[in-house]
């Protein structure tokens, strides 16, 4: 994954491996789960979460999720269910 939007004509180098697909009927829980995965992963060679964490923090990304929950758009609680192939 790159820290830049898919629409960026010249995105930053990809530093973070693809995690997979997450889905939910609750957009707030989905965003919270995605952010938690990024913040809780351990960086390793070829899989660096630091640039994305800096981007999220510099744009108050977690504040947006908290506010969305506060105004009733969804919940901060979620359960990740792994679906086998």
N, C-alpha and C positions, 0 to 999 in steps of 0.2 A: 504494500500500500504506500502511496505517496501522501505527504501532508497537504498537497494541493488538490483542488477540485478537479474532477474529471474533465471539466470544460476548459481547463487551463491549457493553452497551446504549447507551453513550455514548462511542464510540471517538474518539480524537484525529483531527484533520483529516488527510486524505491528503496527504502531502508527497512521496511517492516513487512514480514511475510504475511500472506493472506491467512486469516484465521478461519474463515469458513462463512457460512450463511446463518444469520440469526433472523428470527421472525416472531412477531407477536401481534395481537390485536390491540395492545396498549403501547402507543408510541413513546410514552415517557419511560415505561419499564424497558422497552427495547433500547432506547438511547442510554439509559442508566447501565444496562448490562454491557453494551458496547464499550462505554467509557471505563467501566470497572475492569473489563478484560484488559484493555490497554494499560491502565494504571497498575494493575496487579501482576502483569507478566514480568518475567525476568529477562532482561536484555541479554542477548548472546551474539556471537559472530553472525552477521548477515540478518539479524533480526533486532533492530534498534528502535525501541519505543520512545526514546528521549525527545526527538524532534516533534513527534505528534503530541506528546504530553505538553511540551512548551507551547505548541500552537493552541491546544485546548485551553491551557491556563491563560495565555495572553489574550484570548478572546472570550474569557469568562464562560466557557462552555458548560462547566458544571453548574454555574449559577442559572443558566438558562433551563437546565433540566430541573433543578430545584424549584424554580419559579413556575414552570409548567405544572409540576405536581401541586404546588400551593394553590394555583387557580383552578384546579380540578380537571386538568387535561389527561391525567393518568396517575399511576402509582409508581413510587420508587422501589417497590417490592417486586421481585421476579424470581422465577425458578428456571434454571437452564436445564433443559431436557435434551440429552444427546440421542439423536436418532441414527441408528446404524444403517449402513448402506445396504 
